[in-house]
């Protein structure tokens, strides 16, 4: 599937999933995908990938390898939107600075605990009350469905936004006269629609799991795999962190496929590994 699909979840809040917002975002993604095409390597490091916080360096034999980047070597932030908050409650100028700091702390307890918590400068995140927590999956499910429907509309005009299998699945939802159209709906209406049109939500929940379960694809979501979805939502949705913490029912610091579907209200009998595409 197109590599950039996973990033659909990175920048869009499900509170701002208007048609225009999605339109602009998807066009930005296409530009990034085109810009990121692999070029012929003139330097062994050009196409040698290192994980975040590390940079490629040639050894004495001119062979590429990964070494920790120094935080001072990171490009400075362009604006305040580049700032990120770490789990140490410290604001970093950029995500590059945070991951470089983490890399240089490798092997220490502090380094093990340091992760990217959310985008933007650190701030006070209100506590999530029980009554608020139950509303989170209602909006999230609806948003996932609407993202897929937007991708479907673009795929009809310009194929490539969805794979053929994804297109076939989403087409059924798109053509249903019963579906709830995108809008600023009350939680009561979202709850009623989930009960009434439950089957429409099964695939979107599976789809998002598959998009995140990439490194490796093992039906478990690690902290870093959840990050593309979780990190941008925390400043806007204060129940985000608590929701994903409670999804991890067995507290093994991973969210399994079963835990994920359960969190979103999908019945055990409707869990289907064949829908993870």
N, C-alpha and C positions, 0 to 999 in steps of 0.2 A: 504494500500500500504506500501512497505518497508519504515520504519521511516527515513532512511538516504537519501531518494531521494531528500528531500528538500536541503540537503547540496551540491548537484551537483552544485548549483549556487554559493556556498560560495567561493570556491577557484579557480575556472576557469575563466580566463578572456576570453571574446569571441574573443580577438585578438590572443589567444594562444590555440585555440581549435584543435590542431593537434591530430591525432589518438594516438600517443605515450603518449601525455600529459593526455588525457582522460583515457587511459589504466592504467597508473600509479595511477591516482587519484581514479578511481573506485576500484582498488585493495586496496588502503589505506582505503577507505570507508568500504569495507567488513571487514577488520581487526578491525576497530573501532566498527562496529556493533557487531561483535562476542565478542569483549572485554567488550562491554557494556551490555551483557546479565544479567538479574537480578539474583543476588545470594540470598541464604537464609539469612535472617537477623538474626545476632547474637546480634545486638544492634538495639533498636527501630528506631534509626536515619539512619541505613544503607540504607533502601529503602524509606526514607521519603524525598521527593523532595521539595526544596525551590527555589524560583526564584533567578536569578543572583543578587549577592550583599548580599544575605542572607545565613546563615548557620543554620544547625539544632542544637538545644540545648535541652536537657532534663530538664523538670521542676522538682519540688519537688516530684511529683507523678510518676516520670520516664516516663512522656509522652512527645513525641517530639513536638517541635514548631520551628518556624523560627525567627531568630533575625539577625540584621544587622552585617555583618562581618566587622572587623576592617581592613582597608587597609594594616596595618603593618603585618597582619596575612596571607596575600596572598603570595604564593610561588614566589620567584624572577624570573625574565625573564631568559630564557636560552640563547636567542640571540636577536638581534635587530628586528627579525620578530615578536616577542611577543609584541612589543610596539604598542600602539594604540593612536589615536588622538581624544580628546573629542571635543564636540561642543563649549567648552570654550577655544578652541585653545591651550590646554595644552597637552603635551605628557605624557601619563601614562605608567608605566613600563609594565603592563599587563592589559588585559580587566578585570581581577579580581579586580585590584586596582581601576579601573574606576567605576565599578558597586558597589563596597564596599563604595567608596566615595559618589556616588549618593544616596545610601541607607541611609548613615549617615546624608545626607542633606534633607531627606524626610520631606515634609511639608514646605519647603522653596522655594522661587522663583528660587534660584540658582539650587537647586536639581531638580526642575521640568524641567528646561531648559537643564540640563546636559544629553547628550546622547553620545553614541559611534558614532563618525563621520566617521572615516575610519581607516583601518589597517595601521600600520607603524607610525613612528614619524611624528609630525605635520610639514607641509611644505607649501610653497606657491602654491596654486592650481590656475592655469591660469583661467581667466574668459572665459566663453563659449560664443562664438559668434553665432549669429542667423544661419549663414551658416553652422556652425559645428553641431548645435543642430539638424538640420533636418537629419543629417547623422546617428545619434545615433540609432534610432529605426531600420534603415536598417540593421546595423551590428548585433544588438541585436536579431532581428527576425531570422536572418540566423543562429546565434549561438544557439538559443533555438532549432531550427529544428535539427541542427547537434548533439546537446547533446542527444536528443531523439533517433536519428538514431544510435548513438553509444550504447546507452542503449539497443536498440532493438537487435543489433548484439550480445551483451553479453547475452541477454535474450534467444536468439535462442540456444546458447550453454549451458547456465546454467540458467534455468528458475528462476525467482525471482527478476530480475531487474525491471520488469514492471508487472503490474497486467494484467490479461487476456484482460480486456477492453482496457487498454493502448496499449498492444501488437497489438491488432486488428487494432487500429487507426493508429499506427506508421507503421505497415506493408504496408498499402496502400501507404504511402509516400515513404517507402524504395523501393518498387517494381516499382515505377513510372520511366519510362525511361526519363521523362522530367525534373526530379529534378536536381537542381544545386548541384554538389558535393562540399564538404568542400574544402576551399582554400582561399588564400589571394586575394579576389575579389575587384574590384573597386566599389565605391558607385553607379556608373552608371549601372554596371551590376546587382548589388543587387536590384536596383530600377526596372530595366527591368524584373528581375525574379519575383519580388513581383507582378508586374502587370500581367505577363504571367501565373504564377503558384500560384496565390492568395490563392486558396483553401488549398494548402499545409501548409500554415502558420497559418491557423485558429486554429487548435488544439494545436500546440506548445505554442501559446500565452495563450490559456485557461489553458493548463497544468501548466505553470509556476505560473499563478495566484492561482490555486488550491493548489500548493505546498507551497505557502507562506501564504495563508489564513487558518491559523491553530489555532490561539489563540485569539478569538474564530473563528470558521468558519462561518462568517456572511456576506461574499461578500464585505467586506471592509478591506483594508490593512492599518494597523496603522504604525506608525514610526518603532516600534519594529518588526513588521511582515515583513516590507520591508528590514530591516537591513541585513538579510543573503544574499540578492542579491546586495544591494546598497553598503554596507560597504567595501567589497574588491575591488569594481570597481572604487571607487572615486580616489585613487592615480594613476590609470592607464588610466581612462577615465574622463577627466576633465569636461565633460558635464553631468555626472551622476546626481549630485545634482540638477542642474537646470532642467533636464529632468523630474525627479520625482516631483519636486516642481510644474512644469507646468502641469503635469498630474492631479494634484489636482486642477481641474478647479474651484471648488466652494470654495476653500481655507478653508476647514473644518478640515485640518490636517489628512485626510484619503484619500486613493485612492479607489474609488468604482470600482466595476466590470465594469460598463459602462465607467468610466474614463480610466481604464486600457486598455480596448480593443480599445477605441478611440485613445489613445496615440500611439498604435501600428498599427493604420491604418485599424483596423477591422471594417467593416460596422455594423451599428446598427442591421440590419436584420440578421446578422451572429453571434450575441451574443447569446450563448446558454448555459444556466445553466446546461443542461444535459451533457455538455462536461467538467464540472469541476470535473474531477477525475484523 
